[in-house]
Amino acid sequence: MSNELDLKQLFHIIKKRFMLIVLTVAVATVAVALFSKFYIQPKYEASTKIIVNQTANQVATGQIDLNQINSSIRMIDTYKEIIRTPAIMGKVVEQYPHLDLTLQQLVQKVKVSSVNNTQVMTLNVQDTSYKKAAQIVNAVSDVFSTEIIHIFQVENVSILNYADENESSASPVSPNVKLNTAIAFVVSLMLMVGLAFLLEMLDDTIKTEEDVMEHLGLPTLASIIKVDTEGMGKNKQLAKKSSYKVGELERVTIDK
């Protein structure tokens, strides 16, 4: 078979192994959907927002200092790192023992992000319980806003909003069953189509007259048709039943 496949050959290869492709893709897609829905434990996310603004003196006097605003924006990167240090997380573990978290567990749960050129930081926490996630992120926000005053000797951090610990309508953020199912379908389809082409490329058996001409450079003089021996046996039995012996009287008729 030629290493270069035309469009007609591609369709022929897919058609040849169509059922294998369909069954494998269907099984993989359904398996991932069921696994995502029934075996992966759902996780909930709670978040708070913290703003790094002007100092208390500047707010009282009504001063708007652009340099101070730019400095606050640059300070966010520093604050994002400070939040995840033992100076903050250790205090949370110490002051909120009911959360039942170690320092390392708490650091892994808390994610801090910010939008470029803004003075707002977002703290996110994921947990299998939404209420616990809200309690953790609120505790971290409170401790940070208190401890940062002692670290930098400046009051320029305010909490914009807390996570609602009693939010009953919270929906899990993972797993995303629809997304996982779609990814499983696309990936399994691509793999099976690629496997079908690979098997066809590795198959070097001669099947058609064109393959004979391509590999041997000789024309096909004759071909042997596969005979259905089972069908031939049935035909022979029918022939025996319908055959007659010479002289059988029951087969003789007399014309009047």
PyRosetta script that sets phi, psi and omega in degrees:
from pyrosetta import init, pose_from_sequence

init()
pose = pose_from_sequence("MSNELDLKQLFHIIKKRFMLIVLTVAVATVAVALFSKFYIQPKYEASTKIIVNQTANQVATGQIDLNQINSSIRMIDTYKEIIRTPAIMGKVVEQYPHLDLTLQQLVQKVKVSSVNNTQVMTLNVQDTSYKKAAQIVNAVSDVFSTEIIHIFQVENVSILNYADENESSASPVSPNVKLNTAIAFVVSLMLMVGLAFLLEMLDDTIKTEEDVMEHLGLPTLASIIKVDTEGMGKNKQLAKKSSYKVGELERVTIDK")
pose.set_psi(1, 140.5)
pose.set_omega(1, -178.0)
pose.set_phi(2, -68.4)
pose.set_psi(2, 146.6)
pose.set_omega(2, 179.3)
pose.set_phi(3, -71.5)
pose.set_psi(3, -19.9)
pose.set_omega(3, 179.1)
pose.set_phi(4, -100.4)
pose.set_psi(4, 121.5)
pose.set_omega(4, -177.4)
pose.set_phi(5, -104.1)
pose.set_psi(5, 130.6)
pose.set_omega(5, 175.9)
pose.set_phi(6, -85.9)
pose.set_psi(6, 177.1)
pose.set_omega(6, -174.7)
pose.set_phi(7, -63.1)
pose.set_psi(7, -37.7)
pose.set_omega(7, -179.9)
pose.set_phi(8, -64.3)
pose.set_psi(8, -41.2)
pose.set_omega(8, 178.6)
pose.set_phi(9, -65.5)
pose.set_psi(9, -38.0)
pose.set_omega(9, 178.5)
pose.set_phi(10, -60.6)
pose.set_psi(10, -46.4)
pose.set_omega(10, 177.7)
pose.set_phi(11, -63.8)
pose.set_psi(11, -36.1)
pose.set_omega(11, 179.2)
pose.set_phi(12, -65.5)
pose.set_psi(12, -40.5)
pose.set_omega(12, 179.9)
pose.set_phi(13, -65.0)
pose.set_psi(13, -44.8)
pose.set_omega(13, 179.7)
pose.set_phi(14, -64.2)
pose.set_psi(14, -41.8)
pose.set_omega(14, 179.2)
pose.set_phi(15, -64.6)
pose.set_psi(15, -36.1)
pose.set_omega(15, -178.2)
pose.set_phi(16, -63.3)
pose.set_psi(16, -38.2)
pose.set_omega(16, -178.3)
pose.set_phi(17, -115.8)
pose.set_psi(17, 31.7)
pose.set_omega(17, -175.0)
pose.set_phi(18, -63.4)
pose.set_psi(18, -46.3)
pose.set_omega(18, -177.7)
pose.set_phi(19, -64.3)
pose.set_psi(19, -39.8)
pose.set_omega(19, 177.7)
pose.set_phi(20, -62.2)
pose.set_psi(20, -42.6)
pose.set_omega(20, 179.6)
pose.set_phi(21, -63.9)
pose.set_psi(21, -47.6)
pose.set_omega(21, -177.0)
pose.set_phi(22, -63.5)
pose.set_psi(22, -45.9)
pose.set_omega(22, -177.9)
pose.set_phi(23, -65.0)
pose.set_psi(23, -43.6)
pose.set_omega(23, -179.0)
pose.set_phi(24, -65.1)
pose.set_psi(24, -44.3)
pose.set_omega(24, 179.4)
pose.set_phi(25, -63.8)
pose.set_psi(25, -41.4)
pose.set_omega(25, 179.7)
pose.set_phi(26, -64.0)
pose.set_psi(26, -44.6)
pose.set_omega(26, -179.8)
pose.set_phi(27, -64.1)
pose.set_psi(27, -44.7)
pose.set_omega(27, -179.2)
pose.set_phi(28, -64.2)
pose.set_psi(28, -42.7)
pose.set_omega(28, -178.7)
pose.set_phi(29, -65.3)
pose.set_psi(29, -46.0)
pose.set_omega(29, -179.8)
pose.set_phi(30, -65.9)
pose.set_psi(30, -39.9)
pose.set_omega(30, -179.5)
pose.set_phi(31, -62.7)
pose.set_psi(31, -44.1)
pose.set_omega(31, 179.5)
pose.set_phi(32, -66.4)
pose.set_psi(32, -39.8)
pose.set_omega(32, 179.3)
pose.set_phi(33, -63.2)
pose.set_psi(33, -45.3)
pose.set_omega(33, 179.5)
pose.set_phi(34, -67.0)
pose.set_psi(34, -40.2)
pose.set_omega(34, 179.1)
pose.set_phi(35, -63.9)
pose.set_psi(35, -42.6)
pose.set_omega(35, -179.8)
pose.set_phi(36, -66.3)
pose.set_psi(36, -35.8)
pose.set_omega(36, -174.3)
pose.set_phi(37, -81.9)
pose.set_psi(37, -36.8)
pose.set_omega(37, -170.6)
pose.set_phi(38, -111.9)
pose.set_psi(38, -18.4)
pose.set_omega(38, -173.9)
pose.set_phi(39, -112.6)
pose.set_psi(39, -25.4)
pose.set_omega(39, 177.5)
pose.set_phi(40, -87.2)
pose.set_psi(40, 124.8)
pose.set_omega(40, -178.0)
pose.set_phi(41, -72.3)
pose.set_psi(41, 126.2)
pose.set_omega(41, -177.7)
pose.set_phi(42, -66.5)
pose.set_psi(42, 148.3)
pose.set_omega(42, 178.1)
pose.set_phi(43, -121.8)
pose.set_psi(43, 144.3)
pose.set_omega(43, 179.0)
pose.set_phi(44, -113.2)
pose.set_psi(44, 154.9)
pose.set_omega(44, -178.1)
pose.set_phi(45, -125.6)
pose.set_psi(45, 134.9)
pose.set_omega(45, 174.6)
pose.set_phi(46, -125.1)
pose.set_psi(46, 150.0)
pose.set_omega(46, -175.2)
pose.set_phi(47, -145.3)
pose.set_psi(47, 155.2)
pose.set_omega(47, 172.0)
pose.set_phi(48, -131.0)
pose.set_psi(48, 161.5)
pose.set_omega(48, 178.6)
pose.set_phi(49, -122.9)
pose.set_psi(49, 134.0)
pose.set_omega(49, -179.7)
pose.set_phi(50, -123.5)
pose.set_psi(50, 134.5)
pose.set_omega(50, 179.1)
pose.set_phi(51, -109.9)
pose.set_psi(51, 136.5)
pose.set_omega(51, 174.4)
pose.set_phi(52, -101.1)
pose.set_psi(52, 105.5)
pose.set_omega(52, -173.0)
pose.set_phi(53, -118.9)
pose.set_psi(53, -160.8)
pose.set_omega(53, -179.0)
pose.set_phi(54, -73.7)
pose.set_psi(54, 164.3)
pose.set_omega(54, 178.5)
pose.set_phi(55, -71.2)
pose.set_psi(55, 165.1)
pose.set_omega(55, -178.1)
pose.set_phi(56, -62.3)
pose.set_psi(56, -36.4)
pose.set_omega(56, -179.7)
pose.set_phi(57, -66.2)
pose.set_psi(57, -40.1)
pose.set_omega(57, 179.8)
pose.set_phi(58, -67.9)
pose.set_psi(58, -36.8)
pose.set_omega(58, 178.2)
pose.set_phi(59, -66.3)
pose.set_psi(59, -39.0)
pose.set_omega(59, -178.4)
pose.set_phi(60, -66.5)
pose.set_psi(60, -37.7)
pose.set_omega(60, -178.2)
pose.set_phi(61, -87.2)
pose.set_psi(61, -6.4)
pose.set_omega(61, 179.2)
pose.set_phi(62, 75.2)
pose.set_psi(62, 18.1)
pose.set_omega(62, -179.7)
pose.set_phi(63, -79.9)
pose.set_psi(63, 139.2)
pose.set_omega(63, 175.0)
pose.set_phi(64, -119.4)
pose.set_psi(64, 106.4)
pose.set_omega(64, -177.3)
pose.set_phi(65, -107.8)
pose.set_psi(65, 111.8)
pose.set_omega(65, -178.9)
pose.set_phi(66, -64.2)
pose.set_psi(66, -35.3)
pose.set_omega(66, 178.0)
pose.set_phi(67, -63.7)
pose.set_psi(67, -38.2)
pose.set_omega(67, 178.7)
pose.set_phi(68, -67.1)
pose.set_psi(68, -37.8)
pose.set_omega(68, 177.9)
pose.set_phi(69, -64.1)
pose.set_psi(69, -45.6)
pose.set_omega(69, 178.2)
pose.set_phi(70, -62.8)
pose.set_psi(70, -37.3)
pose.set_omega(70, 177.2)
pose.set_phi(71, -65.0)
pose.set_psi(71, -38.4)
pose.set_omega(71, 178.3)
pose.set_phi(72, -64.5)
pose.set_psi(72, -39.2)
pose.set_omega(72, 179.0)
pose.set_phi(73, -63.7)
pose.set_psi(73, -41.9)
pose.set_omega(73, 179.0)
pose.set_phi(74, -69.0)
pose.set_psi(74, -29.9)
pose.set_omega(74, -179.3)
pose.set_phi(75, -69.8)
pose.set_psi(75, -19.0)
pose.set_omega(75, -178.1)
pose.set_phi(76, -60.5)
pose.set_psi(76, -39.7)
pose.set_omega(76, 178.9)
pose.set_phi(77, -61.5)
pose.set_psi(77, -37.6)
pose.set_omega(77, 177.3)
pose.set_phi(78, -67.9)
pose.set_psi(78, -43.3)
pose.set_omega(78, 180.0)
pose.set_phi(79, -63.6)
pose.set_psi(79, -36.2)
pose.set_omega(79, -179.8)
pose.set_phi(80, -62.0)
pose.set_psi(80, -34.0)
pose.set_omega(80, 178.0)
pose.set_phi(81, -79.3)
pose.set_psi(81, -37.4)
pose.set_omega(81, -178.8)
pose.set_phi(82, -64.2)
pose.set_psi(82, -37.4)
pose.set_omega(82, -178.5)
pose.set_phi(83, -56.6)
pose.set_psi(83, -36.6)
pose.set_omega(83, -173.7)
pose.set_phi(84, -91.1)
pose.set_psi(84, 10.1)
pose.set_omega(84, 179.6)
pose.set_phi(85, -93.5)
pose.set_psi(85, 162.1)
pose.set_omega(85, 177.1)
pose.set_phi(86, -59.8)
pose.set_psi(86, -22.0)
pose.set_omega(86, 179.2)
pose.set_phi(87, -61.2)
pose.set_psi(87, -30.9)
pose.set_omega(87, 178.3)
pose.set_phi(88, -102.8)
pose.set_psi(88, -51.5)
pose.set_omega(88, -176.0)
pose.set_phi(89, -64.7)
pose.set_psi(89, -36.1)
pose.set_omega(89, 177.9)
pose.set_phi(90, -62.9)
pose.set_psi(90, -38.8)
pose.set_omega(90, 177.8)
pose.set_phi(91, -65.2)
pose.set_psi(91, -37.9)
pose.set_omega(91, 179.5)
pose.set_phi(92, -64.2)
pose.set_psi(92, -45.9)
pose.set_omega(92, 179.3)
pose.set_phi(93, -61.5)
pose.set_psi(93, -38.0)
pose.set_omega(93, -178.2)
pose.set_phi(94, -72.8)
pose.set_psi(94, -42.6)
pose.set_omega(94, -174.5)
pose.set_phi(95, -84.4)
pose.set_psi(95, -19.6)
pose.set_omega(95, -178.0)
pose.set_phi(96, -126.2)
pose.set_psi(96, 68.3)
pose.set_omega(96, -177.7)
pose.set_phi(97, -66.3)
pose.set_psi(97, -22.9)
pose.set_omega(97, -178.7)
pose.set_phi(98, -67.6)
pose.set_psi(98, -14.8)
pose.set_omega(98, 176.6)
pose.set_phi(99, -70.6)
pose.set_psi(99, -20.5)
pose.set_omega(99, 175.4)
pose.set_phi(100, 56.2)
pose.set_psi(100, 51.9)
pose.set_omega(100, 179.7)
pose.set_phi(101, -129.6)
pose.set_psi(101, 144.3)
pose.set_omega(101, 172.3)
pose.set_phi(102, -86.0)
pose.set_psi(102, 171.5)
pose.set_omega(102, -179.4)
pose.set_phi(103, -60.6)
pose.set_psi(103, -45.5)
pose.set_omega(103, -179.1)
pose.set_phi(104, -65.9)
pose.set_psi(104, -40.9)
pose.set_omega(104, 178.2)
pose.set_phi(105, -62.1)
pose.set_psi(105, -40.5)
pose.set_omega(105, -179.7)
pose.set_phi(106, -66.8)
pose.set_psi(106, -42.7)
pose.set_omega(106, 179.1)
pose.set_phi(107, -61.0)
pose.set_psi(107, -39.1)
pose.set_omega(107, -179.3)
pose.set_phi(108, -69.7)
pose.set_psi(108, -28.7)
pose.set_omega(108, -177.7)
pose.set_phi(109, -79.6)
pose.set_psi(109, -33.8)
pose.set_omega(109, -172.8)
pose.set_phi(110, -85.8)
pose.set_psi(110, 125.9)
pose.set_omega(110, 175.4)
pose.set_phi(111, -117.8)
pose.set_psi(111, 132.9)
pose.set_omega(111, -178.9)
pose.set_phi(112, -117.7)
pose.set_psi(112, 131.5)
pose.set_omega(112, -179.9)
pose.set_phi(113, -139.9)
pose.set_psi(113, 164.7)
pose.set_omega(113, 177.8)
pose.set_phi(114, -155.1)
pose.set_psi(114, 153.4)
pose.set_omega(114, 176.4)
pose.set_phi(115, -92.0)
pose.set_psi(115, 138.2)
pose.set_omega(115, -178.2)
pose.set_phi(116, -55.7)
pose.set_psi(116, 140.4)
pose.set_omega(116, 175.8)
pose.set_phi(117, 62.9)
pose.set_psi(117, 28.8)
pose.set_omega(117, 172.7)
pose.set_phi(118, -126.2)
pose.set_psi(118, 161.6)
pose.set_omega(118, -179.5)
pose.set_phi(119, -100.2)
pose.set_psi(119, 16.9)
pose.set_omega(119, -174.2)
pose.set_phi(120, -111.1)
pose.set_psi(120, 132.7)
pose.set_omega(120, 172.9)
pose.set_phi(121, -110.7)
pose.set_psi(121, 146.2)
pose.set_omega(121, 177.1)
pose.set_phi(122, -118.0)
pose.set_psi(122, 126.8)
pose.set_omega(122, 176.0)
pose.set_phi(123, -103.7)
pose.set_psi(123, 127.4)
pose.set_omega(123, -179.5)
pose.set_phi(124, -121.9)
pose.set_psi(124, 139.9)
pose.set_omega(124, 176.3)
pose.set_phi(125, -135.3)
pose.set_psi(125, 133.4)
pose.set_omega(125, 176.5)
pose.set_phi(126, -113.4)
pose.set_psi(126, 139.6)
pose.set_omega(126, 179.0)
pose.set_phi(127, -156.5)
pose.set_psi(127, 161.9)
pose.set_omega(127, 178.2)
pose.set_phi(128, -70.1)
pose.set_psi(128, -15.7)
pose.set_omega(128, 175.8)
pose.set_phi(129, -117.6)
pose.set_psi(129, 125.6)
pose.set_omega(129, -179.4)
pose.set_phi(130, -65.2)
pose.set_psi(130, -39.8)
pose.set_omega(130, -178.7)
pose.set_phi(131, -60.8)
pose.set_psi(131, -42.5)
pose.set_omega(131, 179.8)
pose.set_phi(132, -67.9)
pose.set_psi(132, -38.8)
pose.set_omega(132, 177.6)
pose.set_phi(133, -60.4)
pose.set_psi(133, -41.7)
pose.set_omega(133, 178.5)
pose.set_phi(134, -66.0)
pose.set_psi(134, -41.1)
pose.set_omega(134, 178.5)
pose.set_phi(135, -62.9)
pose.set_psi(135, -40.3)
pose.set_omega(135, -179.2)
pose.set_phi(136, -66.0)
pose.set_psi(136, -49.2)
pose.set_omega(136, -175.5)
pose.set_phi(137, -68.2)
pose.set_psi(137, -33.6)
pose.set_omega(137, 176.6)
pose.set_phi(138, -68.1)
pose.set_psi(138, -39.8)
pose.set_omega(138, 179.4)
pose.set_phi(139, -64.9)
pose.set_psi(139, -43.9)
pose.set_omega(139, 179.4)
pose.set_phi(140, -62.9)
pose.set_psi(140, -41.4)
pose.set_omega(140, -179.7)
pose.set_phi(141, -63.9)
pose.set_psi(141, -43.0)
pose.set_omega(141, 179.9)
pose.set_phi(142, -63.7)
pose.set_psi(142, -47.8)
pose.set_omega(142, -178.4)
pose.set_phi(143, -64.0)
pose.set_psi(143, -41.4)
pose.set_omega(143, -179.3)
pose.set_phi(144, -63.4)
pose.set_psi(144, -46.8)
pose.set_omega(144, -178.1)
pose.set_phi(145, -63.7)
pose.set_psi(145, -25.8)
pose.set_omega(145, 178.9)
pose.set_phi(146, -84.4)
pose.set_psi(146, -45.9)
pose.set_omega(146, -174.4)
pose.set_phi(147, -75.0)
pose.set_psi(147, -26.6)
pose.set_omega(147, -177.9)
pose.set_phi(148, -65.7)
pose.set_psi(148, -25.1)
pose.set_omega(148, 177.4)
pose.set_phi(149, -65.2)
pose.set_psi(149, -39.6)
pose.set_omega(149, -179.5)
pose.set_phi(150, -76.8)
pose.set_psi(150, -27.7)
pose.set_omega(150, -177.7)
pose.set_phi(151, -77.0)
pose.set_psi(151, -45.1)
pose.set_omega(151, -175.5)
pose.set_phi(152, -108.3)
pose.set_psi(152, -4.0)
pose.set_omega(152, -179.1)
pose.set_phi(153, 56.2)
pose.set_psi(153, 41.7)
pose.set_omega(153, 179.9)
pose.set_phi(154, -150.6)
pose.set_psi(154, 140.4)
pose.set_omega(154, 179.9)
pose.set_phi(155, -104.8)
pose.set_psi(155, 83.8)
pose.set_omega(155, 179.9)
pose.set_phi(156, -129.5)
pose.set_psi(156, 21.7)
pose.set_omega(156, 179.8)
pose.set_phi(157, -121.1)
pose.set_psi(157, 129.5)
pose.set_omega(157, 178.4)
pose.set_phi(158, -135.0)
pose.set_psi(158, 145.8)
pose.set_omega(158, 178.5)
pose.set_phi(159, -91.3)
pose.set_psi(159, 118.6)
pose.set_omega(159, -179.1)
pose.set_phi(160, -75.5)
pose.set_psi(160, -43.8)
pose.set_omega(160, 179.3)
pose.set_phi(161, -154.5)
pose.set_psi(161, 146.8)
pose.set_omega(161, 175.2)
pose.set_phi(162, -97.0)
pose.set_psi(162, 161.6)
pose.set_omega(162, 173.9)
pose.set_phi(163, -79.4)
pose.set_psi(163, 137.6)
pose.set_omega(163, -179.9)
pose.set_phi(164, -78.9)
pose.set_psi(164, 111.7)
pose.set_omega(164, -176.6)
pose.set_phi(165, -72.8)
pose.set_psi(165, -17.9)
pose.set_omega(165, -177.2)
pose.set_phi(166, -105.9)
pose.set_psi(166, 20.5)
pose.set_omega(166, -178.1)
pose.set_phi(167, -73.6)
pose.set_psi(167, 105.3)
pose.set_omega(167, -176.4)
pose.set_phi(168, -81.1)
pose.set_psi(168, -18.2)
pose.set_omega(168, -177.1)
pose.set_phi(169, -91.3)
pose.set_psi(169, 11.6)
pose.set_omega(169, -178.9)
pose.set_phi(170, -64.9)
pose.set_psi(170, 135.1)
pose.set_omega(170, 179.6)
pose.set_phi(171, -112.3)
pose.set_psi(171, 147.9)
pose.set_omega(171, -178.4)
pose.set_phi(172, -65.8)
pose.set_psi(172, 145.2)
pose.set_omega(172, 178.1)
pose.set_phi(173, -92.9)
pose.set_psi(173, -15.7)
pose.set_omega(173, 175.7)
pose.set_phi(174, -152.7)
pose.set_psi(174, 150.0)
pose.set_omega(174, 0.7)
pose.set_phi(175, -81.2)
pose.set_psi(175, 154.0)
pose.set_omega(175, 174.5)
pose.set_phi(176, -91.4)
pose.set_psi(176, 96.3)
pose.set_omega(176, -173.1)
pose.set_phi(177, -61.8)
pose.set_psi(177, -43.7)
pose.set_omega(177, -178.6)
pose.set_phi(178, -63.7)
pose.set_psi(178, -43.3)
pose.set_omega(178, -179.8)
pose.set_phi(179, -66.3)
pose.set_psi(179, -44.1)
pose.set_omega(179, 179.3)
pose.set_phi(180, -62.0)
pose.set_psi(180, -39.7)
pose.set_omega(180, 179.1)
pose.set_phi(181, -65.5)
pose.set_psi(181, -43.4)
pose.set_omega(181, 179.4)
pose.set_phi(182, -63.6)
pose.set_psi(182, -42.4)
pose.set_omega(182, 178.7)
pose.set_phi(183, -63.6)
pose.set_psi(183, -42.2)
pose.set_omega(183, 178.8)
pose.set_phi(184, -61.2)
pose.set_psi(184, -40.9)
pose.set_omega(184, 179.8)
pose.set_phi(185, -63.6)
pose.set_psi(185, -48.2)
pose.set_omega(185, -177.7)
pose.set_phi(186, -65.8)
pose.set_psi(186, -45.9)
pose.set_omega(186, -177.4)
pose.set_phi(187, -65.6)
pose.set_psi(187, -45.3)
pose.set_omega(187, -179.9)
pose.set_phi(188, -65.4)
pose.set_psi(188, -36.7)
pose.set_omega(188, 177.6)
pose.set_phi(189, -64.2)
pose.set_psi(189, -45.6)
pose.set_omega(189, 178.9)
pose.set_phi(190, -62.3)
pose.set_psi(190, -42.3)
pose.set_omega(190, -179.3)
pose.set_phi(191, -65.6)
pose.set_psi(191, -42.0)
pose.set_omega(191, -177.8)
pose.set_phi(192, -70.9)
pose.set_psi(192, -38.5)
pose.set_omega(192, 176.1)
pose.set_phi(193, -65.0)
pose.set_psi(193, -42.7)
pose.set_omega(193, 176.5)
pose.set_phi(194, -63.0)
pose.set_psi(194, -38.9)
pose.set_omega(194, 177.9)
pose.set_phi(195, -65.7)
pose.set_psi(195, -38.4)
pose.set_omega(195, 178.0)
pose.set_phi(196, -62.1)
pose.set_psi(196, -43.7)
pose.set_omega(196, 177.8)
pose.set_phi(197, -65.5)
pose.set_psi(197, -38.9)
pose.set_omega(197, -179.8)
pose.set_phi(198, -64.5)
pose.set_psi(198, -44.5)
pose.set_omega(198, 178.2)
pose.set_phi(199, -62.0)
pose.set_psi(199, -37.3)
pose.set_omega(199, 179.3)
pose.set_phi(200, -69.1)
pose.set_psi(200, -37.7)
pose.set_omega(200, 179.0)
pose.set_phi(201, -68.4)
pose.set_psi(201, -34.4)
pose.set_omega(201, -179.4)
pose.set_phi(202, -80.4)
pose.set_psi(202, -14.5)
pose.set_omega(202, 180.0)
pose.set_phi(203, -80.6)
pose.set_psi(203, 107.4)
pose.set_omega(203, -177.9)
pose.set_phi(204, -106.0)
pose.set_psi(204, 18.2)
pose.set_omega(204, 177.4)
pose.set_phi(205, -76.5)
pose.set_psi(205, 152.9)
pose.set_omega(205, -179.5)
pose.set_phi(206, -94.4)
pose.set_psi(206, 123.5)
pose.set_omega(206, -175.0)
pose.set_phi(207, -120.2)
pose.set_psi(207, -30.0)
pose.set_omega(207, -174.3)
pose.set_phi(208, -125.2)
pose.set_psi(208, 169.2)
pose.set_omega(208, 177.1)
pose.set_phi(209, -63.9)
pose.set_psi(209, -31.4)
pose.set_omega(209, 178.0)
pose.set_phi(210, -65.9)
pose.set_psi(210, -36.9)
pose.set_omega(210, 177.5)
pose.set_phi(211, -65.1)
pose.set_psi(211, -37.0)
pose.set_omega(211, 177.9)
pose.set_phi(212, -63.2)
pose.set_psi(212, -46.7)
pose.set_omega(212, 179.6)
pose.set_phi(213, -64.4)
pose.set_psi(213, -37.8)
pose.set_omega(213, -177.4)
pose.set_phi(214, -69.6)
pose.set_psi(214, -44.6)
pose.set_omega(214, -174.6)
pose.set_phi(215, -86.2)
pose.set_psi(215, -36.6)
pose.set_omega(215, -175.5)
pose.set_phi(216, -105.6)
pose.set_psi(216, -18.8)
pose.set_omega(216, -178.7)
pose.set_phi(217, 71.0)
pose.set_psi(217, 22.7)
pose.set_omega(217, -178.0)
pose.set_phi(218, -122.9)
pose.set_psi(218, 145.2)
pose.set_omega(218, 177.1)
pose.set_phi(219, -75.9)
pose.set_psi(219, 156.5)
pose.set_omega(219, 178.3)
pose.set_phi(220, -88.6)
pose.set_psi(220, 119.1)
pose.set_omega(220, -179.9)
pose.set_phi(221, -84.6)
pose.set_psi(221, -36.4)
pose.set_omega(221, -179.0)
pose.set_phi(222, -156.5)
pose.set_psi(222, 161.5)
pose.set_omega(222, 177.8)
pose.set_phi(223, -135.4)
pose.set_psi(223, 146.9)
pose.set_omega(223, -179.5)
pose.set_phi(224, -101.1)
pose.set_psi(224, 123.0)
pose.set_omega(224, -179.4)
pose.set_phi(225, -85.0)
pose.set_psi(225, 137.7)
pose.set_omega(225, 177.3)
pose.set_phi(226, -69.4)
pose.set_psi(226, 124.6)
pose.set_omega(226, -176.1)
pose.set_phi(227, -94.2)
pose.set_psi(227, 136.6)
pose.set_omega(227, 177.3)
pose.set_phi(228, -84.2)
pose.set_psi(228, 95.4)
pose.set_omega(228, -176.9)
pose.set_phi(229, -66.5)
pose.set_psi(229, -32.9)
pose.set_omega(229, 179.0)
pose.set_phi(230, -65.8)
pose.set_psi(230, -40.6)
pose.set_omega(230, 178.0)
pose.set_phi(231, -67.5)
pose.set_psi(231, -36.5)
pose.set_omega(231, 177.7)
pose.set_phi(232, -63.5)
pose.set_psi(232, -39.2)
pose.set_omega(232, 178.7)
pose.set_phi(233, -61.3)
pose.set_psi(233, -41.2)
pose.set_omega(233, 178.5)
pose.set_phi(234, -65.7)
pose.set_psi(234, -39.1)
pose.set_omega(234, 179.5)
pose.set_phi(235, -65.0)
pose.set_psi(235, -37.8)
pose.set_omega(235, 178.6)
pose.set_phi(236, -64.8)
pose.set_psi(236, -39.8)
pose.set_omega(236, 178.7)
pose.set_phi(237, -64.4)
pose.set_psi(237, -39.6)
pose.set_omega(237, 177.7)
pose.set_phi(238, -66.4)
pose.set_psi(238, -37.4)
pose.set_omega(238, 179.2)
pose.set_phi(239, -65.7)
pose.set_psi(239, -38.4)
pose.set_omega(239, 179.0)
pose.set_phi(240, -65.0)
pose.set_psi(240, -40.8)
pose.set_omega(240, -179.2)
pose.set_phi(241, -66.2)
pose.set_psi(241, -32.9)
pose.set_omega(241, -176.7)
pose.set_phi(242, -90.6)
pose.set_psi(242, -1.8)
pose.set_omega(242, -179.7)
pose.set_phi(243, -85.2)
pose.set_psi(243, 148.4)
pose.set_omega(243, -178.3)
pose.set_phi(244, -122.5)
pose.set_psi(244, 151.3)
pose.set_omega(244, 176.4)
pose.set_phi(245, -92.0)
pose.set_psi(245, 149.5)
pose.set_omega(245, 179.3)
pose.set_phi(246, -69.5)
pose.set_psi(246, 133.2)
pose.set_omega(246, 177.5)
pose.set_phi(247, 93.2)
pose.set_psi(247, 1.6)
pose.set_omega(247, 177.5)
pose.set_phi(248, -67.5)
pose.set_psi(248, 115.5)
pose.set_omega(248, -173.6)
pose.set_phi(249, -66.2)
pose.set_psi(249, -33.6)
pose.set_omega(249, -178.3)
pose.set_phi(250, -65.9)
pose.set_psi(250, -13.5)
pose.set_omega(250, 179.1)
pose.set_phi(251, -98.4)
pose.set_psi(251, 1.6)
pose.set_omega(251, -175.7)
pose.set_phi(252, -94.0)
pose.set_psi(252, 135.3)
pose.set_omega(252, 176.8)
pose.set_phi(253, -123.5)
pose.set_psi(253, 146.1)
pose.set_omega(253, -178.9)
pose.set_phi(254, -113.4)
pose.set_psi(254, 123.2)
pose.set_omega(254, 177.1)
pose.set_phi(255, -81.0)
pose.set_psi(255, 132.3)
pose.set_omega(255, 176.7)
pose.set_phi(256, -90.4)
pose.dump_pdb("model.pdb")
